Amino acid sequence: MNMDHIMQALEMMGQGMLGIFVVLGIIALLVMLLQKFDNRNHKS
């Protein structure tokens, strides 16, 4: 294993993890927004 290959692998892994966190954050925001609208429209 070359040091360059290891650095490339770590960089790719970091980008993948960053992408996963971004997607999870967007999903969490969407869920929060949907809950806000649901609570406003369906007060029982």
FIVEXPA-587656 format. One record per atom (N, C-alpha, C): residue in three letters; y, x, z; atom name; residue number from 1. Coordinates in pm, whole numbers. Atoms other than C-alpha are relative to their C-alpha. Example, Ala and Ser with C-alpha at 12.3 -4.5 7.8 and 13.67 -1.06 7.14 Angstrom:
2
<atom><resn>ALA</resn><c2>-119</c2><c1>89</c1><c3>0</c3><name>N</name><resi>1</resi></atom>
<atom><resn>ALA</resn><c2>-450</c2><c1>1230</c1><c3>780</c3><name>CA</name><resi>1</resi></atom>
<atom><resn>ALA</resn><c2>120</c2><c1>90</c1><c3>0</c3><name>C</name><resi>1</resi></atom>
<atom><resn>SER</resn><c2>-119</c2><c1>-82</c1><c3>-6</c3><name>N</name><resi>2</resi></atom>
<atom><resn>SER</resn><c2>-106</c2><c1>1367</c1><c3>714</c3><name>CA</name><resi>2</resi></atom>
<atom><resn>SER</resn><c2>109</c2><c1>-77</c1><c3>73</c3><name>C</name><resi>2</resi></atom>
END
This chain:
44
<atom><resn>MET</resn><c2>-120</c2><c1>85</c1><c3>0</c3><name>N</name><resi>1</resi></atom>
<atom><resn>MET</resn><c2>0</c2><c1>0</c1><c3>0</c3><name>CA</name><resi>1</resi></atom>
<atom><resn>MET</resn><c2>125</c2><c1>88</c1><c3>0</c3><name>C</name><resi>1</resi></atom>
<atom><resn>ASN</resn><c2>-125</c2><c1>-74</c1><c3>13</c3><name>N</name><resi>2</resi></atom>
<atom><resn>ASN</resn><c2>335</c2><c1>138</c1><c3>-106</c3><name>CA</name><resi>2</resi></atom>
<atom><resn>ASN</resn><c2>104</c2><c1>-62</c1><c3>94</c3><name>C</name><resi>2</resi></atom>
<atom><resn>MET</resn><c2>-105</c2><c1>53</c1><c3>-89</c3><name>N</name><resi>3</resi></atom>
<atom><resn>MET</resn><c2>636</c2><c1>105</c1><c3>126</c3><name>CA</name><resi>3</resi></atom>
<atom><resn>MET</resn><c2>86</c2><c1>-103</c1><c3>-72</c3><name>C</name><resi>3</resi></atom>
<atom><resn>ASP</resn><c2>-79</c2><c1>97</c1><c3>78</c3><name>N</name><resi>4</resi></atom>
<atom><resn>ASP</resn><c2>825</c2><c1>-72</c1><c3>-155</c3><name>CA</name><resi>4</resi></atom>
<atom><resn>ASP</resn><c2>-71</c2><c1>-135</c1><c3>-4</c3><name>C</name><resi>4</resi></atom>
<atom><resn>HIS</resn><c2>75</c2><c1>125</c1><c3>6</c3><name>N</name><resi>5</resi></atom>
<atom><resn>HIS</resn><c2>547</c2><c1>-330</c1><c3>-181</c3><name>CA</name><resi>5</resi></atom>
<atom><resn>HIS</resn><c2>11</c2><c1>-75</c1><c3>132</c3><name>C</name><resi>5</resi></atom>
<atom><resn>ILE</resn><c2>-9</c2><c1>63</c1><c3>-131</c3><name>N</name><resi>6</resi></atom>
<atom><resn>ILE</resn><c2>558</c2><c1>-396</c1><c3>193</c3><name>CA</name><resi>6</resi></atom>
<atom><resn>ILE</resn><c2>139</c2><c1>-63</c1><c3>18</c3><name>C</name><resi>6</resi></atom>
<atom><resn>MET</resn><c2>-136</c2><c1>54</c1><c3>-13</c3><name>N</name><resi>7</resi></atom>
<atom><resn>MET</resn><c2>937</c2><c1>-441</c1><c3>184</c3><name>CA</name><resi>7</resi></atom>
<atom><resn>MET</resn><c2>17</c2><c1>-124</c1><c3>-88</c3><name>C</name><resi>7</resi></atom>
<atom><resn>GLN</resn><c2>-8</c2><c1>116</c1><c3>88</c3><name>N</name><resi>8</resi></atom>
<atom><resn>GLN</resn><c2>906</c2><c1>-677</c1><c3>-114</c3><name>CA</name><resi>8</resi></atom>
<atom><resn>GLN</resn><c2>-71</c2><c1>-120</c1><c3>62</c3><name>C</name><resi>8</resi></atom>
<atom><resn>ALA</resn><c2>78</c2><c1>108</c1><c3>-60</c3><name>N</name><resi>9</resi></atom>
<atom><resn>ALA</resn><c2>640</c2><c1>-880</c1><c3>65</c3><name>CA</name><resi>9</resi></atom>
<atom><resn>ALA</resn><c2>77</c2><c1>-61</c1><c3>118</c3><name>C</name><resi>9</resi></atom>
<atom><resn>LEU</resn><c2>-77</c2><c1>51</c1><c3>-114</c3><name>N</name><resi>10</resi></atom>
<atom><resn>LEU</resn><c2>854</c2><c1>-907</c1><c3>380</c3><name>CA</name><resi>10</resi></atom>
<atom><resn>LEU</resn><c2>120</c2><c1>-81</c1><c3>-47</c3><name>C</name><resi>10</resi></atom>
<atom><resn>GLU</resn><c2>-116</c2><c1>71</c1><c3>52</c3><name>N</name><resi>11</resi></atom>
<atom><resn>GLU</resn><c2>1155</c2><c1>-1011</c1><c3>175</c3><name>CA</name><resi>11</resi></atom>
<atom><resn>GLU</resn><c2>-39</c2><c1>-138</c1><c3>-52</c3><name>C</name><resi>11</resi></atom>
<atom><resn>MET</resn><c2>48</c2><c1>129</c1><c3>52</c3><name>N</name><resi>12</resi></atom>
<atom><resn>MET</resn><c2>956</c2><c1>-1283</c1><c3>-4</c3><name>CA</name><resi>12</resi></atom>
<atom><resn>MET</resn><c2>-36</c2><c1>-94</c1><c3>114</c3><name>C</name><resi>12</resi></atom>
<atom><resn>MET</resn><c2>39</c2><c1>82</c1><c3>-114</c3><name>N</name><resi>13</resi></atom>
<atom><resn>MET</resn><c2>814</c2><c1>-1405</c1><c3>326</c3><name>CA</name><resi>13</resi></atom>
<atom><resn>MET</resn><c2>124</c2><c1>-55</c1><c3>71</c3><name>C</name><resi>13</resi></atom>
<atom><resn>GLY</resn><c2>-123</c2><c1>44</c1><c3>-64</c3><name>N</name><resi>14</resi></atom>
<atom><resn>GLY</resn><c2>1164</c2><c1>-1420</c1><c3>476</c3><name>CA</name><resi>14</resi></atom>
<atom><resn>GLY</resn><c2>68</c2><c1>-110</c1><c3>-79</c3><name>C</name><resi>14</resi></atom>
<atom><resn>GLN</resn><c2>-62</c2><c1>103</c1><c3>83</c3><name>N</name><resi>15</resi></atom>
<atom><resn>GLN</resn><c2>1297</c2><c1>-1619</c1><c3>181</c3><name>CA</name><resi>15</resi></atom>
<atom><resn>GLN</resn><c2>-78</c2><c1>-130</c1><c3>10</c3><name>C</name><resi>15</resi></atom>
<atom><resn>GLY</resn><c2>82</c2><c1>120</c1><c3>-11</c3><name>N</name><resi>16</resi></atom>
<atom><resn>GLY</resn><c2>1005</c2><c1>-1859</c1><c3>205</c3><name>CA</name><resi>16</resi></atom>
<atom><resn>GLY</resn><c2>24</c2><c1>-72</c1><c3>132</c3><name>C</name><resi>16</resi></atom>
<atom><resn>MET</resn><c2>-25</c2><c1>60</c1><c3>-131</c3><name>N</name><resi>17</resi></atom>
<atom><resn>MET</resn><c2>1061</c2><c1>-1914</c1><c3>577</c3><name>CA</name><resi>17</resi></atom>
<atom><resn>MET</resn><c2>138</c2><c1>-64</c1><c3>4</c3><name>C</name><resi>17</resi></atom>
<atom><resn>LEU</resn><c2>-135</c2><c1>55</c1><c3>5</c3><name>N</name><resi>18</resi></atom>
<atom><resn>LEU</resn><c2>1435</c2><c1>-1965</c1><c3>517</c3><name>CA</name><resi>18</resi></atom>
<atom><resn>LEU</resn><c2>0</c2><c1>-132</c1><c3>-77</c3><name>C</name><resi>18</resi></atom>
<atom><resn>GLY</resn><c2>8</c2><c1>124</c1><c3>79</c3><name>N</name><resi>19</resi></atom>
<atom><resn>GLY</resn><c2>1356</c2><c1>-2223</c1><c3>248</c3><name>CA</name><resi>19</resi></atom>
<atom><resn>GLY</resn><c2>-64</c2><c1>-112</c1><c3>80</c3><name>C</name><resi>19</resi></atom>
<atom><resn>ILE</resn><c2>67</c2><c1>103</c1><c3>-81</c3><name>N</name><resi>20</resi></atom>
<atom><resn>ILE</resn><c2>1120</c2><c1>-2408</c1><c3>483</c3><name>CA</name><resi>20</resi></atom>
<atom><resn>ILE</resn><c2>96</c2><c1>-55</c1><c3>105</c3><name>C</name><resi>20</resi></atom>
<atom><resn>PHE</resn><c2>-93</c2><c1>46</c1><c3>-103</c3><name>N</name><resi>21</resi></atom>
<atom><resn>PHE</resn><c2>1384</c2><c1>-2419</c1><c3>758</c3><name>CA</name><resi>21</resi></atom>
<atom><resn>PHE</resn><c2>111</c2><c1>-85</c1><c3>-60</c3><name>C</name><resi>21</resi></atom>
<atom><resn>VAL</resn><c2>-105</c2><c1>78</c1><c3>66</c3><name>N</name><resi>22</resi></atom>
<atom><resn>VAL</resn><c2>1648</c2><c1>-2545</c1><c3>513</c3><name>CA</name><resi>22</resi></atom>
<atom><resn>VAL</resn><c2>-52</c2><c1>-140</c1><c3>-31</c3><name>C</name><resi>22</resi></atom>
<atom><resn>VAL</resn><c2>58</c2><c1>130</c1><c3>35</c3><name>N</name><resi>23</resi></atom>
<atom><resn>VAL</resn><c2>1417</c2><c1>-2824</c1><c3>393</c3><name>CA</name><resi>23</resi></atom>
<atom><resn>VAL</resn><c2>-19</c2><c1>-84</c1><c3>126</c3><name>C</name><resi>23</resi></atom>
<atom><resn>LEU</resn><c2>18</c2><c1>74</c1><c3>-125</c3><name>N</name><resi>24</resi></atom>
<atom><resn>LEU</resn><c2>1328</c2><c1>-2920</c1><c3>752</c3><name>CA</name><resi>24</resi></atom>
<atom><resn>LEU</resn><c2>134</c2><c1>-51</c1><c3>53</c3><name>C</name><resi>24</resi></atom>
<atom><resn>GLY</resn><c2>-132</c2><c1>41</c1><c3>-45</c3><name>N</name><resi>25</resi></atom>
<atom><resn>GLY</resn><c2>1698</c2><c1>-2930</c1><c3>842</c3><name>CA</name><resi>25</resi></atom>
<atom><resn>GLY</resn><c2>51</c2><c1>-119</c1><c3>-79</c3><name>C</name><resi>25</resi></atom>
<atom><resn>ILE</resn><c2>-46</c2><c1>111</c1><c3>85</c3><name>N</name><resi>26</resi></atom>
<atom><resn>ILE</resn><c2>1778</c2><c1>-3157</c1><c3>546</c3><name>CA</name><resi>26</resi></atom>
<atom><resn>ILE</resn><c2>-76</c2><c1>-127</c1><c3>37</c3><name>C</name><resi>26</resi></atom>
<atom><resn>ILE</resn><c2>80</c2><c1>118</c1><c3>-36</c3><name>N</name><resi>27</resi></atom>
<atom><resn>ILE</resn><c2>1491</c2><c1>-3391</c1><c3>639</c3><name>CA</name><resi>27</resi></atom>
<atom><resn>ILE</resn><c2>47</c2><c1>-56</c1><c3>134</c3><name>C</name><resi>27</resi></atom>
<atom><resn>ALA</resn><c2>-46</c2><c1>45</c1><c3>-131</c3><name>N</name><resi>28</resi></atom>
<atom><resn>ALA</resn><c2>1610</c2><c1>-3404</c1><c3>1002</c3><name>CA</name><resi>28</resi></atom>
<atom><resn>ALA</resn><c2>134</c2><c1>-73</c1><c3>-13</c3><name>C</name><resi>28</resi></atom>
<atom><resn>LEU</resn><c2>-129</c2><c1>67</c1><c3>20</c3><name>N</name><resi>29</resi></atom>
<atom><resn>LEU</resn><c2>1965</c2><c1>-3492</c1><c3>888</c3><name>CA</name><resi>29</resi></atom>
<atom><resn>LEU</resn><c2>-19</c2><c1>-137</c1><c3>-64</c3><name>C</name><resi>29</resi></atom>
<atom><resn>LEU</resn><c2>25</c2><c1>129</c1><c3>65</c3><name>N</name><resi>30</resi></atom>
<atom><resn>LEU</resn><c2>1833</c2><c1>-3766</c1><c3>658</c3><name>CA</name><resi>30</resi></atom>
<atom><resn>LEU</resn><c2>-56</c2><c1>-101</c1><c3>99</c3><name>C</name><resi>30</resi></atom>
<atom><resn>VAL</resn><c2>59</c2><c1>90</c1><c3>-100</c3><name>N</name><resi>31</resi></atom>
<atom><resn>VAL</resn><c2>1624</c2><c1>-3914</c1><c3>940</c3><name>CA</name><resi>31</resi></atom>
<atom><resn>VAL</resn><c2>107</c2><c1>-50</c1><c3>96</c3><name>C</name><resi>31</resi></atom>
<atom><resn>MET</resn><c2>-107</c2><c1>40</c1><c3>-93</c3><name>N</name><resi>32</resi></atom>
<atom><resn>MET</resn><c2>1925</c2><c1>-3913</c1><c3>1175</c3><name>CA</name><resi>32</resi></atom>
<atom><resn>MET</resn><c2>94</c2><c1>-101</c1><c3>-65</c3><name>C</name><resi>32</resi></atom>
<atom><resn>LEU</resn><c2>-89</c2><c1>93</c1><c3>71</c3><name>N</name><resi>33</resi></atom>
<atom><resn>LEU</resn><c2>2144</c2><c1>-4083</c1><c3>913</c3><name>CA</name><resi>33</resi></atom>
<atom><resn>LEU</resn><c2>-67</c2><c1>-136</c1><c3>-15</c3><name>C</name><resi>33</resi></atom>
<atom><resn>LEU</resn><c2>70</c2><c1>127</c1><c3>18</c3><name>N</name><resi>34</resi></atom>
<atom><resn>LEU</resn><c2>1879</c2><c1>-4347</c1><c3>841</c3><name>CA</name><resi>34</resi></atom>
<atom><resn>LEU</resn><c2>-7</c2><c1>-77</c1><c3>133</c3><name>C</name><resi>34</resi></atom>
<atom><resn>GLN</resn><c2>5</c2><c1>67</c1><c3>-130</c3><name>N</name><resi>35</resi></atom>
<atom><resn>GLN</resn><c2>1843</c2><c1>-4421</c1><c3>1214</c3><name>CA</name><resi>35</resi></atom>
<atom><resn>GLN</resn><c2>135</c2><c1>-59</c1><c3>36</c3><name>C</name><resi>35</resi></atom>
<atom><resn>LYS</resn><c2>-134</c2><c1>52</c1><c3>-29</c3><name>N</name><resi>36</resi></atom>
<atom><resn>LYS</resn><c2>2221</c2><c1>-4459</c1><c3>1248</c3><name>CA</name><resi>36</resi></atom>
<atom><resn>LYS</resn><c2>23</c2><c1>-131</c1><c3>-76</c3><name>C</name><resi>36</resi></atom>
<atom><resn>PHE</resn><c2>-23</c2><c1>120</c1><c3>81</c3><name>N</name><resi>37</resi></atom>
<atom><resn>PHE</resn><c2>2236</c2><c1>-4709</c1><c3>961</c3><name>CA</name><resi>37</resi></atom>
<atom><resn>PHE</resn><c2>-91</c2><c1>-113</c1><c3>46</c3><name>C</name><resi>37</resi></atom>
<atom><resn>ASP</resn><c2>93</c2><c1>102</c1><c3>-47</c3><name>N</name><resi>38</resi></atom>
<atom><resn>ASP</resn><c2>1928</c2><c1>-4895</c1><c3>1090</c3><name>CA</name><resi>38</resi></atom>
<atom><resn>ASP</resn><c2>53</c2><c1>-64</c1><c3>128</c3><name>C</name><resi>38</resi></atom>
<atom><resn>ASN</resn><c2>-50</c2><c1>54</c1><c3>-125</c3><name>N</name><resi>39</resi></atom>
<atom><resn>ASN</resn><c2>2078</c2><c1>-4931</c1><c3>1438</c3><name>CA</name><resi>39</resi></atom>
<atom><resn>ASN</resn><c2>122</c2><c1>-87</c1><c3>-20</c3><name>C</name><resi>39</resi></atom>
<atom><resn>ARG</resn><c2>-121</c2><c1>74</c1><c3>24</c3><name>N</name><resi>40</resi></atom>
<atom><resn>ARG</resn><c2>2406</c2><c1>-5058</c1><c3>1297</c3><name>CA</name><resi>40</resi></atom>
<atom><resn>ARG</resn><c2>-32</c2><c1>-137</c1><c3>-61</c3><name>C</name><resi>40</resi></atom>
<atom><resn>ASN</resn><c2>27</c2><c1>124</c1><c3>74</c3><name>N</name><resi>41</resi></atom>
<atom><resn>ASN</resn><c2>2248</c2><c1>-5323</c1><c3>1072</c3><name>CA</name><resi>41</resi></atom>
<atom><resn>ASN</resn><c2>-96</c2><c1>-95</c1><c3>72</c3><name>C</name><resi>41</resi></atom>
<atom><resn>HIS</resn><c2>104</c2><c1>84</c1><c3>-61</c3><name>N</name><resi>42</resi></atom>
<atom><resn>HIS</resn><c2>1962</c2><c1>-5451</c1><c3>1292</c3><name>CA</name><resi>42</resi></atom>
<atom><resn>HIS</resn><c2>15</c2><c1>-1</c1><c3>151</c3><name>C</name><resi>42</resi></atom>
<atom><resn>LYS</resn><c2>-12</c2><c1>10</c1><c3>-146</c3><name>N</name><resi>43</resi></atom>
<atom><resn>LYS</resn><c2>2102</c2><c1>-5510</c1><c3>1640</c3><name>CA</name><resi>43</resi></atom>
<atom><resn>LYS</resn><c2>-65</c2><c1>-131</c1><c3>45</c3><name>C</name><resi>43</resi></atom>
<atom><resn>SER</resn><c2>68</c2><c1>121</c1><c3>-46</c3><name>N</name><resi>44</resi></atom>
<atom><resn>SER</resn><c2>1870</c2><c1>-5749</c1><c3>1819</c3><name>CA</name><resi>44</resi></atom>
<atom><resn>SER</resn><c2>20</c2><c1>-18</c1><c3>148</c3><name>C</name><resi>44</resi></atom>
END
